[in-house]
């Protein structure tokens, strides 16, 4: 593979890995928000299934 293609591949791979990390962080934050909402609902006597 030429050096240019290698560099392009490496840059694309880095972009994908970085984006994956961003998405994982976003999902973790959403999960934390869901846990907080469920806890608040429970404290207020509201039953949330799932």
TORROGU-886135 format. One record per residue: y, x, z of N, C-alpha, C in turn; residue number from 1. Coordinates in Angstrom, 2 decimals, decimal comma. Example, Ala and Ser with C-alpha at 12.3 -4.5 7.8 and 13.67 -1.06 7.14 Angstrom:
BEGIN
{fidren {-5,69; 13,19; 7,80}; {-4,50; 12,30; 7,80}; {-3,30; 13,20; 7,80}; 1},
{fidren {-2,25; 12,85; 7,08}; {-1,06; 13,67; 7,14}; {0,03; 12,90; 7,87}; 2},
***
This chain:
BEGIN
{fidren {-1,18; 0,86; 0,00}; {0,00; 0,00; 0,00}; {1,23; 0,90; 0,00}; 1},
{fidren {2,22; 0,52; -0,78}; {3,42; 1,35; -0,84}; {4,19; 1,27; 0,47}; 2},
{fidren {5,03; 2,26; 0,68}; {5,82; 2,31; 1,91}; {6,72; 1,08; 2,02}; 3},
{fidren {7,26; 0,62; 0,89}; {8,14; -0,55; 0,91}; {7,37; -1,79; 1,38}; 4},
{fidren {6,18; -1,97; 0,85}; {5,36; -3,11; 1,26}; {4,94; -2,99; 2,72}; 5},
{fidren {4,65; -1,79; 3,14}; {4,29; -1,56; 4,54}; {5,46; -1,92; 5,45}; 6},
{fidren {6,65; -1,50; 5,08}; {7,84; -1,82; 5,87}; {8,10; -3,31; 5,89}; 7},
{fidren {7,93; -3,96; 4,74}; {8,14; -5,40; 4,66}; {7,12; -6,13; 5,53}; 8},
{fidren {5,86; -5,72; 5,43}; {4,81; -6,32; 6,25}; {5,11; -6,14; 7,74}; 9},
{fidren {5,50; -4,94; 8,11}; {5,80; -4,66; 9,52}; {6,97; -5,50; 10,01}; 10},
{fidren {8,00; -5,65; 9,20}; {9,16; -6,45; 9,58}; {8,78; -7,92; 9,72}; 11},
{fidren {7,98; -8,41; 8,79}; {7,55; -9,81; 8,86}; {6,68; -10,04; 10,08}; 12},
{fidren {5,78; -9,12; 10,36}; {4,91; -9,24; 11,52}; {5,73; -9,24; 12,81}; 13},
{fidren {6,71; -8,35; 12,90}; {7,58; -8,31; 14,08}; {8,32; -9,62; 14,24}; 14},
{fidren {8,81; -10,18; 13,14}; {9,51; -11,47; 13,19}; {8,59; -12,56; 13,72}; 15},
{fidren {7,36; -12,59; 13,22}; {6,40; -13,60; 13,67}; {6,05; -13,44; 15,15}; 16},
{fidren {5,85; -12,21; 15,57}; {5,52; -11,96; 16,98}; {6,69; -12,36; 17,87}; 17},
{fidren {7,91; -12,01; 17,46}; {9,10; -12,38; 18,23}; {9,24; -13,89; 18,30}; 18},
{fidren {9,05; -14,55; 17,18}; {9,19; -16,02; 17,15}; {8,12; -16,67; 18,01}; 19},
{fidren {6,91; -16,13; 17,98}; {5,85; -16,66; 18,82}; {6,24; -16,57; 20,28}; 20},
{fidren {6,79; -15,44; 20,68}; {7,21; -15,25; 22,06}; {8,29; -16,27; 22,43}; 21},
{fidren {9,23; -16,52; 21,52}; {10,27; -17,51; 21,76}; {9,67; -18,90; 21,94}; 22},
{fidren {8,72; -19,25; 21,08}; {8,09; -20,57; 21,17}; {7,28; -20,73; 22,45}; 23},
{fidren {6,59; -19,68; 22,86}; {5,83; -19,73; 24,11}; {6,78; -19,96; 25,28}; 24},
{fidren {7,91; -19,27; 25,28}; {8,90; -19,44; 26,35}; {9,45; -20,86; 26,36}; 25},
{fidren {9,71; -21,41; 25,18}; {10,21; -22,79; 25,09}; {9,17; -23,78; 25,62}; 26},
{fidren {7,92; -23,57; 25,27}; {6,84; -24,45; 25,74}; {6,71; -24,37; 27,26}; 27},
{fidren {6,78; -23,16; 27,79}; {6,70; -23,00; 29,24}; {7,85; -23,73; 29,93}; 28},
{fidren {9,05; -23,64; 29,38}; {10,21; -24,33; 29,95}; {10,02; -25,84; 29,89}; 29},
{fidren {9,52; -26,34; 28,78}; {9,26; -27,78; 28,66}; {8,20; -28,23; 29,66}; 30},
{fidren {7,17; -27,43; 29,83}; {6,13; -27,77; 30,81}; {6,71; -27,82; 32,22}; 31},
{fidren {7,59; -26,87; 32,54}; {8,24; -26,87; 33,85}; {9,09; -28,12; 34,03}; 32},
{fidren {9,79; -28,52; 32,99}; {10,61; -29,73; 33,06}; {9,73; -30,96; 33,28}; 33},
{fidren {8,60; -31,01; 32,61}; {7,68; -32,14; 32,78}; {7,18; -32,20; 34,22}; 34},
{fidren {6,83; -31,06; 34,78}; {6,36; -31,02; 36,16}; {7,45; -31,53; 37,10}; 35},
{fidren {8,69; -31,10; 36,88}; {9,81; -31,54; 37,71}; {10,03; -33,04; 37,59}; 36},
{fidren {9,98; -33,55; 36,38}; {10,18; -34,99; 36,16}; {9,08; -35,79; 36,84}; 37},
{fidren {7,84; -35,33; 36,71}; {6,73; -36,03; 37,37}; {6,89; -36,01; 38,88}; 38},
{fidren {7,34; -34,88; 39,42}; {7,53; -34,78; 40,86}; {8,64; -35,73; 41,32}; 39},
{fidren {9,74; -35,77; 40,58}; {10,84; -36,68; 40,92}; {10,37; -38,13; 40,85}; 40},
{fidren {9,60; -38,45; 39,83}; {9,10; -39,81; 39,69}; {8,20; -40,16; 40,87}; 41},
{fidren {7,34; -39,24; 41,24}; {6,43; -39,47; 42,38}; {7,23; -39,70; 43,66}; 42},
{fidren {8,27; -38,89; 43,85}; {9,12; -39,04; 45,04}; {9,84; -40,38; 45,06}; 43},
{fidren {10,09; -40,94; 43,89}; {10,77; -42,22; 43,78}; {9,80; -43,39; 43,66}; 44},
{fidren {8,52; -43,12; 43,86}; {7,52; -44,18; 43,83}; {7,17; -44,68; 42,45}; 45},
{fidren {7,44; -43,88; 41,45}; {7,12; -44,26; 40,07}; {5,85; -43,51; 39,66}; 46},
{fidren {4,85; -44,26; 39,20}; {3,59; -43,65; 38,80}; {3,64; -43,34; 37,30}; 47},
{fidren {3,53; -42,09; 36,99}; {3,49; -41,68; 35,58}; {2,08; -41,18; 35,30}; 48},
{fidren {1,37; -41,87; 34,42}; {0,02; -41,45; 34,04}; {0,14; -40,32; 33,03}; 49},
{fidren {-0,71; -39,29; 33,24}; {-0,72; -38,11; 32,37}; {0,48; -37,29; 32,69}; 50},
***
